[in-house]
Amino acid sequence: MRATPHTAAPSASHSAMGFFERYLTVWVLLCIAAGIALGRWFPGIFQVIGSMEVARVNLPVGILIWVMIIPMLIKVDFSALGEVRSHVKGIGVTLFVNWMVKPFSMALLGWIFIRHLFAPWLPAEQIDSYIAGLILLAAAPCTAMVFVWSRLTGGDPLFTLSQVALNDAIMIVAFAPLVGLLLGLSAITVPWATLMVSVLLYIVVPVVIAQWLRRKLLATGPQAFERALARIGPWSMMALLLTLVLLFAFQGNAIWQQPLVIALLAVPILLQVFFNSALAYGLNRAVGEKHSIACPSALIGASNFFELAVAAAISLFGLHSGAALATVVGVLIEVPVMLLVVRIVNRTRGWYEKGEGERHRVPHRSGEMR
């Protein structure tokens, strides 16, 4: 399947976001409230749910995460990897920011803010776990939502498709080593066996299932494929929201006692979003890529595959962990902060293209500019 060029003005593209995605922050806040209330009213029920584990994998949460991830991965077309040749510079910027800058910058921000500046206001026993959650969030580049952000900026659809496919392919082999390295550098014990099981359960197996389903659905025809995606798309969001209710049912007492934690965890996440999006945007301009390439390149570097991060945090550190809470904060602020980045890149299009035009000027022999 190939995406078709999107020519509508970015300002008119708000319809690219579905109802649930548009108000994701509202739903997350409601899930926080519902989870905390349910956890305080019915603690016994959630203790039973929390005990339903096999090899440290919580079965209800594992099922919900598969329902979250698989519909998103069905949209990924790995045959689009051939398109990367069309915009080598833009792809290079994307890979550099996503894999060489973003995870390391988040680890640094976590060290600065969580381990040092904010440490007096955070529970000491959870500081390592919070940093681990931030690292997991940064090590998983966005998959499904980047298509939405790209459409809102008039981004090149083929480039968006190819960079998502390439990043997902890299994530299959790079996620575990990168997370293990950064946790080790942050002096956090790495449960390698659990990490590898998480990669298998929440990346490899969902990719295989999703691509098998994709081929089955495409065999019914393009229109039937699109209708199927429209039907199963809401499953991801509903599974995410149910997972959040469970998480906050377990985290409720800690949050009730220290509500400031969520705001403090949001600070390094916000900083890394703006830093990485600005870096990718500026680098694309410097290497001469078009605005329609720079936008999706910047946006995939700013947003996260938070479903995978939540899954990995729960598997590695548990439902009660600070790591799980840190990844959920990423979900909470994802939509408003990404819409702000979309607004910025749309507003600066004139500045971006002015620089592009200046690069294309060729001097005459007399020294004047053509």
N, C-alpha and C positions, 0 to 999 in steps of 0.2 A: 504494500500500500504506500502511496506517496501523497503527501499533503499538496494541496493546491495553493497557488500564491494568494495571499490575502492583500487586497488593495484598498480596503476601507481605511478611512482616516483613523488614527489611533484613538482620538477622542470619542469616536463613535463605536469603539470596540468593547465598551464595558459589558455588552451582552455576551462577550466571550466567556465571562465567568458565570457559572451556574449559581442557582439560588443558595445552595449550601456553602459553596466556596466563597461567595461574596460576603456572607455573614459568618464566616468560620470563627472569628474572634468572639462573636456573641454566643455561638454554640459552645465554644470552649469554656467561656465564663459560666454558662448555665451548667455545663458538666462539672465544673469545679464545685459550684454550689450544691448540685445534686449529689455528687460523690461524697463531699464532706458531710452533708446531712445524713445520707444513707449509712455511711460508715459509723456515725455517732449513734444512730437510732437502731441499727441492726448489725452490731459488730459480729455476732455469731455467724451470720450468713456469709460474711466476707472472710471470716477465718476459714470456713469450709472451702470457699472458692480458692483462697490462697494456698490451701493444703493439697489441691488437686494437681500434683506435679509428677512428672516422670523425667528422670535425669536432669533435674533443675529446670525443666521446661513446664511452665504453668499451662495446662491444657486449654482452659477457656480462653486465656489471653492469646495463646499460640494460634488457635483457630481464628479468633478475631483478626489477628495480624495477617494471616493468609488471606482472609476476605478483604482486608485493607489493600494489600500489596498486589495481588494477582490481577485484579481488574486494571490497575495502573500499568502493569508490565505488558498487558495485552496490547496497549497502544504503541509499544516500542517496536519499531521495524528495524531489525538488525541488518536487513539487506540495504538499508540506507547508509551503511558504513562506506560504501563506494563513493558517496557524495562528498566525503571529507576532502577529496582532491580538489574540489571546486574552490574551497576557501581555506587553503593550508594555513595562512597567517592567523585567521580568526580561530581556527581549531587549535593552533599552537598556543594562542593566548588563553583559550578556555582551559586547555590541559595544564598549562603552567600555573594559572591561578587556582584551579580546582585541586590539583594534586601536589604542587610544590609550595604554594603560599597559604591557602585557606586553612588546612588542618594545623599547620605549624603556627600561623598567626593566632588561631583560636587557643591553642595550647599556651602560647605566650600571654594572651589576654587573660586566660583563666588563672595563670600563675600570678599575674600582676594584681588582678582584682579580687579573685576568690581566695587565693592563698595569703595575700598580704593586705591590700587596702580594705577589703570588706570582711576580713576574718573576724574582727571583734564582734560583728553582728550576725555571724553564722554559727550553727552548731559545729563545734570543732571536730566531732567524730564523722561528719558528713562532708568535710571540705574536699578530701580526695575524690569522693564519689561525685560531687558536683563537677569537678574538673573533668572527670572521666565522661560524664554525660555531655559536657560541652565538646569534648574531643569526638565522641561518637556522632554528634550532630554535624560537626564540620567535615567529617570524613565521608559523608554520604551526600554526593551532589544530587540536586533535585531531578526528578524524573517527570512525573505527570504535570505538576503545576507549572513547569517552565513553558509548556505549550500555551497555557493561558497567558502568562506574562508576556511571552513573545507576540501573541496576537494583539495584545493591548498596546504594543509599541510599533506595530506594523513590521515585525521582524520577518526575516526570510524564512519561510516554513521548511524548505529543504535543509537549510543549514541547521535550524533548530532540531529537526528530526535526526540529522546525522550526528550532531554533537551529543544528543541524549543517548543515542544508540552506542556511541563510542565510550561515553562515560560509564554507561551501565556495563559494557563489556570489560572495561578496566576495573570497575568496582568488584566484579566477581573474583578477580585475582589479587587486587591491591588493598581491599578494605581491611582484611585481617592483619596483614603485615604492617600496614600503616598505623592502625589502631594500636597494635601491640607495641610498635616502636614508640609512639607518642605517650602511651601509658607508662612505658618503661622510663622514658626521659622525665616524666612527671613523678617518678618514684612511686608509682601505683602498681601493685602486684597484678600481673596479667594472668588470668585463668585461661591459659591457651587452649585447653581442651574444650572449655565452654565457648570460647571465642570461635573456634573452628566449627563447632556444632551450630552456633548461631548463623555463621556464614552459610553453612549447608542448608539449614532450615529456612532462613529468611532471605537468602539471595539465590543460591543455586537452584534449589527445588522450585521456588516460585517462578523463576525465569523459565525453567523447563516446562512447567505446567502452563504458564501463560503463553509461551510460544506455540505449544501444541494446540491450545484452545484458539489462538489467533489463526493458525492454519485451518482449523476446522471451521471457524466462523467465516473466514475469507472464501472458503470453498462454496459457501452459500450465496456469494455475490456481494459487491461493495455496499449496496444499499442495506441488505440484511445485516452486514457486518456493522454498519453505523448504527442501525436500530438496536442491535445487541449491545453495543458499547453504551448507548444511551440508557438501556435498561439496567445494566450491571454497574454503571458508573456510581450511582448513589450508594451501592453496597459498601464501597470503600469509605465514604464519609460516615455512614452509620456505624460501621465497625470501628472506625477511629473514635467516634464519640462514645460508644459503649466502653471501649478500652480506657478512655479518659475517666469515665465514671468509676470504673474499677480502680484505677490508679489513685484517684483522689479519695475514694473510700478508704484505701489503705494509708494514704498520706494525710488524711484529714486532721488528725490531732496535731501533727507537727506543724502544718500550715496554720491551724487555728492559733497555736501558741506563738508562731513567728511569721506573720503574713508578709513581713518585709523581705523574706527570702526570695519570693518570686520577682520582686522589683530589682533586687540586687543581681540575680541571675540574668535578668534581661539586659543589663548594661553591656557585658562583653559580647553578647549575641548581637545586639544592635550595632556595636562598634565594628564587628567583623563583617556585618552585612554592608555597611556603608564603605568600609575600607576596600573590601574585595570587589564590590561592584564598581567603585570609582577606578580601581586599578585596572580591571579588565576593560572598562570603557575607554580609559585613557590610552592603554596599550594598543587597543584596536585602532584608535585614531592615529597613534604614532606610526603604526605599520601600514597605514593606508587602507584599512578595510572600510566598507560602506557602513552607514548608520544602521541599516537593516541587518547587518551582521554583528555589529558592536552591541546592539541591544540584547539579543538573546545570549550572546557570549557573557555580557555583564550580569544578566539576570540569573543564569544557571550557577554562576559563581557566588551569587548573593544568597540564593535560597537553598533549602536542604531537603533531602529525602527523609523527612522527619518520621515517617512510618517505620522505616528501617532502623533509624536511630532509637526510637522508642522500643522496638522489638529487641534490639541488641542490648540496650540498657537493662531491660527487665531480665533477659537471659543471664547476663553477666553479673548483675548486682542485686536483682530482686525487685519485687513490686514496691517494697518499702524504702527503696534506696534514694539517695540524693541524685544519683545519675538518672533514674527514671524521671524524677521531678524536673531536672534541668532540661531534658529533651522535651518535656511537655511545655515548658516555657517557650521553647522554640516554636511549637505549634501555636501557642497563644498569640504570639506577635507576628507570625508569618504573613498573614494577609495585609494588615495595615502597613507594615514596614515595606513589603514588596510593592504595594500600590504607591507608596511614596517614591520608591526607586523608579517605578514606571513613569510617574509624573515628572521626575527630574530628567530622565533621559528623553522624554518627549519634549519638555520645555527647552532642553539644550540642543535640540537637533540643528538649529541655525548655527550655533557656535561650532558644533561638530563638523557640519558640512562646509562651513567657511574655511576651516583648517584643511579640509580635503581639497577644496578648490585652489587654495594657495599652493599646495604641493604639486598640482597639475600644471602650474604656470611654468613656461619654459623661457629663459632669457634670450633676447635677440643679441646679435653681435654687438649692437650699440650699447648693450647693458640694460636696455629697457625690458620690462616684463611684458610678455604676451598676454 
